Amino acid sequence: MEINHLLFWGMFGLTAELFFTALTELITKKNYNLMGHTSIYMFPIYALGLSYGVGLWK
């Protein structure tokens, strides 16, 4: 597994979580600031979890 895959999927997971939490607050609390939140500790979880099946289709 390449480091590029880990970095890409880690950043993708953090970005998706930011968008999801911002949209959730927009819908539920009508907060128009669109401020999402995430934790840096989620980076390795997203990097390893989302890149798990990358080598299966090669």
N, C-alpha and C positions, 0 to 999 in steps of 0.2 A: 504494500500500500504506500502510495506516495504522500509526501507531506502536503502537496498541493490539494489533494482531496480532503485531507483532514482540515486544513485551513478554510477551504471553500465551504464545506458542510458545517463547520463550527460557526463561521460568520453568517451563513444562511440561516441557521437555527436561531441565532441571537436576533437577527433582523426580523425573522418571521414572528418571534415572540414579542418584539417591540411593536410591530404593526398590530398583532392580535390584541395585546393589552390596551393599546391606544384606542382601537376600534371598539373594544368591549366597554371601556369607560365612556366613549362617545355615545354608544347605544343605551347603556344602563343609567348613567349619571348625567347625560347631556353635557359632558365636559368637552368644550370645543377647543381646548388647548392641545389635544392629541399628544399628550405626554405618556409614552409607554414606559415600562420598566422591565428589567431583566437582571440577572445576576451573572457575574463573570465565572462563577463556579459551574454554570450550565454549559460553558464552551466545550470542555472535554466530553460531556455527555452527548451533546449534539454532534460533535466531530466523530466520535466513535460509533454512536448509534445510527446516524444517518448515512455514514459511509460503509456500513457493515456489508451490504450486498453489492458494492461497486464492482468487485472483481468477478461477479457471477455471469455477466453477459459478455465478457471478453473472450 
